[in-house]
Amino acid sequence: MAERAMADGETDQLRARLQAYVGKAMGPPASAPDPVNIPMIRHWVDALDDRNPVYLDEELAATTRFGGTVAPPAMLQTWTMPRPRIEGIAERGGAPGEINRDHPIPLLNEAGYVGTLATNSELEFVRYLRPGDRVHLTTELESISNRKTTALGQGYFVTWITTYMDDQGEIVGRQLFRILKFDPSTIDVARMKPTQ
């Protein structure tokens, strides 16, 4: 029992260290590598079989409330995704590039919470993007839960908010993204077995 109390004390210290990141940027501001463009919109709508003509038909789109072609709102995040560096991607937990060491994710990894499960994503669209718009973003850590015991083991829910802006700094959308960072060594295998 003394060993368990010590582990709880260590976890409390970890939680306090994690809390220091809440409300802070999770990295520097970033910009999309390319402006919003018709070829990428075409790839998106073809892949998803989304035939809304305001995405590709300039003549028809000009007669709508949009006054011209627009990008599908769900593409918001895709415009700012960096090109991945494949070498070392597994060691980075799937991150496309190096992660800032002064960040809660490496801290959780170092503490043994190496499992990552995306749990939810919520998008808010403020305005439609148009071809030529260049998207910029900032990301801030919104919250880190107390340690939870889940079917995947013990872990922390980490939530951040990304704010997307245009060249004028006007907000065009937001994304709330939450992951569970868990310690795979704490998985209760008996709990994972299907009941008969």
DRENPA-3360 file (N, C-alpha, C; in nm, 2 decimals, always signed):
BEGIN
1 = MAERAMAD = +0.08/-0.12/+0.00/+0.00/+0.00/+0.00/+0.09/+0.13/+0.00 ~ +0.20/+0.12/+0.07/+0.29/+0.24/+0.07/+0.34/+0.27/-0.07 ~ +0.37/+0.16/-0.14/+0.42/+0.17/-0.28/+0.31/+0.25/-0.37 ~ +0.19/+0.21/-0.35/+0.08/+0.28/-0.43/+0.07/+0.43/-0.39 ~ +0.08/+0.46/-0.26/+0.07/+0.60/-0.22/+0.18/+0.68/-0.28 ~ +0.30/+0.62/-0.29/+0.41/+0.69/-0.35/+0.39/+0.71/-0.50 ~ +0.33/+0.61/-0.57/+0.30/+0.63/-0.71/+0.20/+0.74/-0.73 ~ +0.10/+0.75/-0.64/+0.00/+0.86/-0.65/+0.07/+0.99/-0.63;
9 = GETDQLRA = +0.16/+1.00/-0.53/+0.23/+1.13/-0.51/+0.31/+1.17/-0.63 ~ +0.37/+1.07/-0.70/+0.45/+1.10/-0.82/+0.35/+1.15/-0.93 ~ +0.24/+1.09/-0.94/+0.14/+1.13/-1.04/+0.09/+1.27/-1.01 ~ +0.07/+1.30/-0.88/+0.03/+1.44/-0.85/+0.13/+1.54/-0.89 ~ +0.26/+1.51/-0.87/+0.36/+1.60/-0.92/+0.36/+1.61/-1.07 ~ +0.33/+1.50/-1.14/+0.32/+1.51/-1.29/+0.21/+1.60/-1.32 ~ +0.09/+1.58/-1.26/-0.03/+1.66/-1.29/+0.00/+1.81/-1.27 ~ +0.08/+1.84/-1.16/+0.11/+1.98/-1.14/+0.20/+2.04/-1.25;
17 = RLQAYVGK = +0.29/+1.96/-1.29/+0.38/+2.00/-1.40/+0.30/+2.02/-1.53 ~ +0.21/+1.93/-1.56/+0.13/+1.94/-1.68/+0.04/+2.07/-1.67 ~ -0.02/+2.10/-1.56/-0.11/+2.21/-1.54/-0.04/+2.34/-1.58 ~ +0.09/+2.35/-1.56/+0.17/+2.47/-1.60/+0.16/+2.51/-1.75 ~ +0.12/+2.41/-1.83/+0.11/+2.43/-1.97/-0.03/+2.49/-2.02 ~ -0.13/+2.47/-1.93/-0.26/+2.51/-1.97/-0.27/+2.66/-1.99 ~ -0.34/+2.70/-2.10/-0.35/+2.84/-2.14/-0.23/+2.89/-2.22 ~ -0.13/+2.81/-2.25/-0.01/+2.85/-2.32/-0.01/+2.79/-2.46;
25 = AMGPPASA = +0.07/+2.86/-2.54/+0.08/+2.81/-2.68/+0.15/+2.67/-2.68 ~ +0.11/+2.59/-2.77/+0.17/+2.46/-2.79/+0.28/+2.45/-2.90 ~ +0.32/+2.57/-2.93/+0.42/+2.58/-3.04/+0.41/+2.72/-3.10 ~ +0.50/+2.75/-3.19/+0.49/+2.88/-3.26/+0.37/+2.89/-3.35 ~ +0.32/+3.01/-3.39/+0.22/+3.02/-3.49/+0.27/+2.95/-3.62 ~ +0.18/+2.91/-3.70/+0.22/+2.84/-3.83/+0.14/+2.89/-3.94 ~ +0.19/+2.87/-4.06/+0.12/+2.92/-4.18/+0.10/+2.80/-4.28 ~ +0.00/+2.80/-4.35/-0.02/+2.70/-4.45/+0.09/+2.70/-4.56;
33 = PDPVNIPM = +0.14/+2.58/-4.60/+0.24/+2.58/-4.70/+0.19/+2.64/-4.84 ~ +0.06/+2.63/-4.86/+0.01/+2.68/-4.99/-0.12/+2.75/-4.96 ~ -0.16/+2.84/-5.05/-0.29/+2.91/-5.03/-0.40/+2.80/-5.07 ~ -0.52/+2.83/-5.03/-0.64/+2.75/-5.07/-0.64/+2.75/-5.22 ~ -0.66/+2.63/-5.28/-0.65/+2.62/-5.42/-0.74/+2.52/-5.48 ~ -0.78/+2.54/-5.60/-0.88/+2.45/-5.67/-0.83/+2.31/-5.69 ~ -0.70/+2.28/-5.73/-0.66/+2.14/-5.74/-0.68/+2.06/-5.61 ~ -0.64/+2.12/-5.49/-0.66/+2.05/-5.37/-0.81/+2.03/-5.34;
41 = IRHWVDAL = -0.89/+2.13/-5.37/-1.04/+2.12/-5.35/-1.09/+2.00/-5.44 ~ -1.04/+2.00/-5.56/-1.08/+1.89/-5.65/-1.05/+1.76/-5.60 ~ -0.93/+1.74/-5.55/-0.89/+1.61/-5.49/-0.98/+1.57/-5.37 ~ -1.01/+1.67/-5.29/-1.09/+1.65/-5.17/-1.23/+1.60/-5.21 ~ -1.30/+1.68/-5.30/-1.43/+1.65/-5.34/-1.44/+1.52/-5.41 ~ -1.34/+1.49/-5.49/-1.34/+1.36/-5.56/-1.32/+1.24/-5.46 ~ -1.23/+1.26/-5.37/-1.21/+1.15/-5.27/-1.34/+1.13/-5.18 ~ -1.41/+1.23/-5.15/-1.53/+1.22/-5.07/-1.66/+1.22/-5.15;
49 = DDRNPVYL = -1.65/+1.22/-5.28/-1.76/+1.22/-5.37/-1.86/+1.33/-5.33 ~ -1.81/+1.45/-5.30/-1.89/+1.57/-5.26/-1.91/+1.65/-5.39 ~ -2.03/+1.65/-5.45/-2.05/+1.71/-5.58/-2.12/+1.85/-5.56 ~ -2.10/+1.92/-5.45/-2.16/+2.05/-5.44/-2.09/+2.14/-5.54 ~ -2.16/+2.20/-5.63/-2.10/+2.28/-5.74/-2.03/+2.41/-5.69 ~ -2.06/+2.46/-5.57/-2.00/+2.58/-5.53/-1.85/+2.56/-5.50 ~ -1.80/+2.43/-5.50/-1.66/+2.41/-5.48/-1.58/+2.41/-5.60 ~ -1.64/+2.38/-5.72/-1.56/+2.37/-5.84/-1.62/+2.45/-5.96;
57 = DEELAATT = -1.74/+2.48/-5.96/-1.81/+2.54/-6.08/-1.81/+2.69/-6.06 ~ -1.71/+2.76/-6.11/-1.70/+2.91/-6.08/-1.82/+2.98/-6.14 ~ -1.87/+2.95/-6.25/-1.98/+3.02/-6.31/-2.11/+3.00/-6.23 ~ -2.14/+2.88/-6.19/-2.26/+2.86/-6.10/-2.23/+2.92/-5.96 ~ -2.12/+2.90/-5.91/-2.09/+2.96/-5.77/-2.10/+3.11/-5.77 ~ -2.07/+3.18/-5.88/-2.09/+3.32/-5.89/-2.23/+3.37/-5.87 ~ -2.33/+3.28/-5.90/-2.47/+3.32/-5.89/-2.53/+3.29/-5.75 ~ -2.44/+3.23/-5.66/-2.49/+3.19/-5.52/-2.46/+3.30/-5.42;
65 = RFGGTVAP = -2.50/+3.28/-5.30/-2.47/+3.37/-5.19/-2.32/+3.39/-5.17 ~ -2.24/+3.29/-5.22/-2.09/+3.30/-5.20/-2.03/+3.39/-5.30 ~ -2.09/+3.41/-5.42/-2.03/+3.50/-5.52/-1.91/+3.44/-5.59 ~ -1.88/+3.32/-5.57/-1.76/+3.25/-5.63/-1.74/+3.12/-5.56 ~ -1.64/+3.05/-5.61/-1.61/+2.92/-5.55/-1.55/+2.93/-5.41 ~ -1.58/+2.83/-5.33/-1.54/+2.82/-5.19/-1.48/+2.68/-5.16 ~ -1.41/+2.67/-5.06/-1.35/+2.54/-5.02/-1.45/+2.47/-4.93 ~ -1.46/+2.34/-4.93/-1.55/+2.27/-4.83/-1.50/+2.30/-4.69;
73 = PAMLQTWT = -1.59/+2.34/-4.60/-1.55/+2.38/-4.47/-1.47/+2.27/-4.40 ~ -1.50/+2.15/-4.42/-1.42/+2.04/-4.35/-1.27/+2.03/-4.39 ~ -1.23/+2.11/-4.49/-1.09/+2.11/-4.53/-1.01/+2.20/-4.44 ~ -1.07/+2.28/-4.35/-1.00/+2.38/-4.27/-0.87/+2.33/-4.22 ~ -0.86/+2.22/-4.15/-0.74/+2.17/-4.09/-0.64/+2.13/-4.20 ~ -0.68/+2.08/-4.31/-0.59/+2.03/-4.41/-0.50/+2.14/-4.47 ~ -0.55/+2.26/-4.48/-0.46/+2.36/-4.54/-0.34/+2.39/-4.46 ~ -0.34/+2.37/-4.33/-0.22/+2.40/-4.25/-0.14/+2.28/-4.21;
81 = MPRPRIEG = -0.17/+2.16/-4.26/-0.10/+2.04/-4.23/+0.04/+2.05/-4.29 ~ +0.15/+2.04/-4.21/+0.28/+2.04/-4.26/+0.31/+1.91/-4.34 ~ +0.41/+1.92/-4.43/+0.45/+1.81/-4.50/+0.53/+1.72/-4.40 ~ +0.50/+1.59/-4.39/+0.56/+1.50/-4.29/+0.70/+1.47/-4.33 ~ +0.79/+1.46/-4.23/+0.92/+1.41/-4.25/+0.91/+1.26/-4.20 ~ +0.92/+1.17/-4.30/+0.89/+1.03/-4.27/+0.99/+0.97/-4.17 ~ +1.12/+1.00/-4.19/+1.22/+0.94/-4.11/+1.20/+0.98/-3.96 ~ +1.18/+0.88/-3.88/+1.16/+0.90/-3.73/+1.02/+0.93/-3.69;
89 = IAERGGAP = +0.93/+0.91/-3.78/+0.79/+0.95/-3.75/+0.73/+0.86/-3.64 ~ +0.77/+0.73/-3.64/+0.72/+0.64/-3.53/+0.77/+0.69/-3.39 ~ +0.90/+0.73/-3.39/+0.96/+0.77/-3.26/+0.89/+0.90/-3.22 ~ +0.84/+0.98/-3.31/+0.77/+1.10/-3.27/+0.62/+1.08/-3.25 ~ +0.58/+0.96/-3.24/+0.44/+0.93/-3.21/+0.34/+0.97/-3.33 ~ +0.40/+0.97/-3.45/+0.32/+1.00/-3.56/+0.32/+1.15/-3.60 ~ +0.39/+1.23/-3.52/+0.39/+1.37/-3.55/+0.47/+1.40/-3.68 ~ +0.43/+1.49/-3.76/+0.49/+1.51/-3.89/+0.64/+1.56/-3.88;
97 = GEINRDHP = +0.66/+1.63/-3.77/+0.80/+1.69/-3.75/+0.83/+1.69/-3.60 ~ +0.95/+1.74/-3.57/+0.99/+1.74/-3.43/+0.89/+1.82/-3.34 ~ +0.87/+1.77/-3.22/+0.79/+1.83/-3.13/+0.87/+1.91/-3.03 ~ +0.83/+2.03/-3.01/+0.89/+2.12/-2.91/+0.91/+2.04/-2.78 ~ +1.03/+2.04/-2.72/+1.05/+1.96/-2.59/+0.98/+2.03/-2.48 ~ +0.95/+2.16/-2.48/+0.88/+2.22/-2.37/+0.73/+2.22/-2.40 ~ +0.68/+2.10/-2.38/+0.54/+2.07/-2.43/+0.49/+1.96/-2.35 ~ +0.36/+1.95/-2.32/+0.31/+1.85/-2.24/+0.32/+1.70/-2.30;
105 = IPLLNEAG = +0.32/+1.69/-2.43/+0.32/+1.56/-2.49/+0.45/+1.48/-2.46 ~ +0.57/+1.55/-2.49/+0.69/+1.48/-2.45/+0.70/+1.45/-2.30 ~ +0.65/+1.54/-2.22/+0.65/+1.52/-2.07/+0.57/+1.39/-2.04 ~ +0.46/+1.38/-2.10/+0.38/+1.26/-2.07/+0.45/+1.13/-2.13 ~ +0.51/+1.14/-2.24/+0.58/+1.03/-2.30/+0.69/+0.98/-2.20 ~ +0.77/+1.08/-2.16/+0.88/+1.05/-2.07/+0.83/+0.99/-1.94 ~ +0.71/+1.02/-1.89/+0.65/+0.96/-1.77/+0.59/+0.83/-1.79 ~ +0.60/+0.77/-1.92/+0.54/+0.64/-1.94/+0.41/+0.64/-2.01;
113 = YVGTLATN = +0.35/+0.76/-2.03/+0.22/+0.77/-2.10/+0.24/+0.78/-2.25 ~ +0.28/+0.67/-2.31/+0.33/+0.67/-2.45/+0.21/+0.63/-2.55 ~ +0.10/+0.58/-2.50/-0.01/+0.55/-2.58/-0.09/+0.67/-2.62 ~ -0.13/+0.68/-2.74/-0.21/+0.80/-2.78/-0.34/+0.75/-2.85 ~ -0.45/+0.81/-2.81/-0.58/+0.78/-2.87/-0.65/+0.91/-2.89 ~ -0.68/+0.94/-3.02/-0.76/+1.06/-3.05/-0.90/+1.03/-3.00 ~ -0.96/+1.11/-2.92/-1.10/+1.08/-2.87/-1.21/+1.17/-2.93 ~ -1.18/+1.29/-2.96/-1.28/+1.37/-3.03/-1.22/+1.50/-3.09;
121 = SELEFVRY = -1.29/+1.55/-3.19/-1.25/+1.67/-3.26/-1.38/+1.75/-3.29 ~ -1.38/+1.88/-3.26/-1.50/+1.96/-3.28/-1.45/+2.08/-3.37 ~ -1.52/+2.10/-3.48/-1.48/+2.21/-3.57/-1.59/+2.32/-3.57 ~ -1.54/+2.44/-3.57/-1.63/+2.56/-3.58/-1.59/+2.64/-3.70 ~ -1.68/+2.66/-3.79/-1.65/+2.74/-3.91/-1.70/+2.88/-3.90 ~ -1.62/+2.98/-3.91/-1.66/+3.12/-3.90/-1.70/+3.17/-4.04 ~ -1.62/+3.14/-4.14/-1.65/+3.17/-4.27/-1.59/+3.07/-4.37 ~ -1.64/+3.07/-4.49/-1.59/+2.98/-4.59/-1.46/+3.04/-4.64;
129 = LRPGDRVH = -1.37/+2.95/-4.67/-1.24/+2.99/-4.74/-1.26/+2.99/-4.89 ~ -1.18/+3.08/-4.95/-1.19/+3.10/-5.09/-1.05/+3.07/-5.15 ~ -1.05/+3.03/-5.28/-0.92/+3.01/-5.34/-0.84/+3.14/-5.33 ~ -0.71/+3.12/-5.29/-0.62/+3.24/-5.27/-0.60/+3.27/-5.13 ~ -0.70/+3.24/-5.04/-0.68/+3.26/-4.89/-0.56/+3.18/-4.85 ~ -0.48/+3.25/-4.76/-0.37/+3.17/-4.69/-0.41/+3.16/-4.55 ~ -0.40/+3.04/-4.49/-0.45/+3.01/-4.36/-0.33/+3.01/-4.26 ~ -0.35/+3.07/-4.15/-0.25/+3.07/-4.04/-0.31/+3.01/-3.92;
137 = LTTELESI = -0.23/+2.97/-3.82/-0.29/+2.91/-3.70/-0.21/+2.93/-3.58 ~ -0.28/+2.93/-3.47/-0.22/+2.93/-3.33/-0.28/+2.81/-3.26 ~ -0.21/+2.75/-3.17/-0.26/+2.64/-3.09/-0.23/+2.66/-2.95 ~ -0.33/+2.64/-2.86/-0.32/+2.67/-2.72/-0.38/+2.55/-2.64 ~ -0.30/+2.51/-2.54/-0.35/+2.40/-2.46/-0.47/+2.45/-2.37 ~ -0.58/+2.38/-2.39/-0.70/+2.42/-2.32/-0.71/+2.36/-2.18 ~ -0.68/+2.22/-2.17/-0.70/+2.16/-2.04/-0.62/+2.02/-2.05 ~ -0.59/+1.98/-1.93/-0.54/+1.84/-1.90/-0.62/+1.79/-1.78;
145 = SNRKTTAL = -0.68/+1.67/-1.80/-0.76/+1.62/-1.70/-0.68/+1.56/-1.58 ~ -0.74/+1.54/-1.47/-0.68/+1.46/-1.37/-0.65/+1.32/-1.43 ~ -0.57/+1.24/-1.37/-0.54/+1.11/-1.42/-0.67/+1.03/-1.41 ~ -0.70/+0.96/-1.52/-0.82/+0.87/-1.52/-0.78/+0.73/-1.55 ~ -0.87/+0.64/-1.50/-0.85/+0.49/-1.53/-0.95/+0.46/-1.64 ~ -0.90/+0.41/-1.75/-0.99/+0.38/-1.87/-0.96/+0.23/-1.90 ~ -1.04/+0.18/-2.00/-1.02/+0.05/-2.05/-0.88/+0.03/-2.11 ~ -0.82/+0.14/-2.15/-0.68/+0.14/-2.21/-0.57/+0.15/-2.10;
153 = GQGYFVTW = -0.61/+0.17/-1.98/-0.52/+0.19/-1.87/-0.53/+0.33/-1.81 ~ -0.43/+0.37/-1.73/-0.44/+0.50/-1.67/-0.38/+0.61/-1.77 ~ -0.44/+0.73/-1.76/-0.39/+0.83/-1.85/-0.46/+0.96/-1.83 ~ -0.42/+1.06/-1.91/-0.47/+1.20/-1.91/-0.53/+1.23/-2.04 ~ -0.65/+1.30/-2.03/-0.71/+1.36/-2.15/-0.65/+1.50/-2.17 ~ -0.59/+1.52/-2.29/-0.52/+1.65/-2.32/-0.60/+1.71/-2.43 ~ -0.64/+1.84/-2.41/-0.73/+1.91/-2.50/-0.66/+2.04/-2.55 ~ -0.66/+2.06/-2.68/-0.61/+2.19/-2.73/-0.70/+2.25/-2.83;
161 = ITTYMDDQ = -0.69/+2.38/-2.85/-0.77/+2.45/-2.94/-0.68/+2.52/-3.04 ~ -0.71/+2.49/-3.17/-0.64/+2.56/-3.28/-0.73/+2.66/-3.34 ~ -0.68/+2.78/-3.35/-0.75/+2.90/-3.41/-0.69/+2.92/-3.55 ~ -0.78/+2.92/-3.65/-0.73/+2.94/-3.79/-0.77/+3.09/-3.83 ~ -0.68/+3.16/-3.89/-0.70/+3.29/-3.94/-0.65/+3.31/-4.08 ~ -0.70/+3.42/-4.14/-0.66/+3.45/-4.28/-0.54/+3.55/-4.27 ~ -0.50/+3.60/-4.38/-0.38/+3.70/-4.39/-0.41/+3.83/-4.31 ~ -0.53/+3.86/-4.29/-0.57/+3.99/-4.22/-0.58/+3.96/-4.07;
169 = GEIVGRQL = -0.56/+3.84/-4.03/-0.58/+3.80/-3.89/-0.72/+3.78/-3.84 ~ -0.81/+3.77/-3.94/-0.95/+3.75/-3.91/-0.97/+3.60/-3.88 ~ -1.04/+3.56/-3.78/-1.06/+3.42/-3.75/-1.16/+3.36/-3.85 ~ -1.12/+3.25/-3.91/-1.20/+3.18/-4.01/-1.25/+3.05/-3.95 ~ -1.20/+3.00/-3.84/-1.25/+2.88/-3.78/-1.17/+2.84/-3.66 ~ -1.22/+2.74/-3.59/-1.15/+2.68/-3.47/-1.17/+2.53/-3.46 ~ -1.07/+2.47/-3.40/-1.08/+2.32/-3.38/-1.04/+2.29/-3.24 ~ -1.13/+2.22/-3.17/-1.10/+2.16/-3.04/-1.06/+2.02/-3.07;
177 = FRILKFDP = -0.95/+1.97/-3.02/-0.90/+1.84/-3.04/-0.86/+1.78/-2.90 ~ -0.90/+1.66/-2.88/-0.87/+1.59/-2.75/-0.81/+1.45/-2.78 ~ -0.71/+1.42/-2.70/-0.65/+1.29/-2.70/-0.64/+1.23/-2.56 ~ -0.63/+1.10/-2.55/-0.60/+1.03/-2.43/-0.45/+0.99/-2.44 ~ -0.37/+1.03/-2.35/-0.23/+0.98/-2.34/-0.23/+0.88/-2.23 ~ -0.21/+0.76/-2.26/-0.22/+0.65/-2.16/-0.09/+0.57/-2.14 ~ -0.08/+0.50/-2.03/+0.03/+0.42/-2.00/-0.01/+0.27/-2.03 ~ +0.04/+0.21/-2.14/+0.00/+0.08/-2.18/+0.03/-0.03/-2.08;
185 = STIDVARM = +0.12/+0.00/-1.99/+0.15/-0.10/-1.89/+0.05/-0.11/-1.78 ~ -0.05/-0.02/-1.78/-0.16/-0.02/-1.68/-0.29/-0.08/-1.73 ~ -0.29/-0.13/-1.86/-0.41/-0.19/-1.92/-0.45/-0.31/-1.83 ~ -0.58/-0.31/-1.80/-0.64/-0.42/-1.72/-0.69/-0.52/-1.83 ~ -0.60/-0.62/-1.86/-0.63/-0.72/-1.96/-0.76/-0.79/-1.93 ~ -0.79/-0.82/-1.81/-0.92/-0.89/-1.77/-1.04/-0.81/-1.82 ~ -1.03/-0.68/-1.80/-1.14/-0.59/-1.84/-1.16/-0.58/-1.99 ~ -1.05/-0.61/-2.07/-1.06/-0.61/-2.21/-1.12/-0.73/-2.28;
193 = KPTQ = -1.12/-0.84/-2.20/-1.17/-0.97/-2.26/-1.33/-0.96/-2.27 ~ -1.38/-1.01/-2.39/-1.52/-1.01/-2.40/-1.59/-1.10/-2.31 ~ -1.71/-1.06/-2.26/-1.78/-1.15/-2.17/-1.86/-1.25/-2.25 ~ -1.87/-1.37/-2.19/-1.94/-1.48/-2.26/-2.09/-1.47/-2.24;
% end
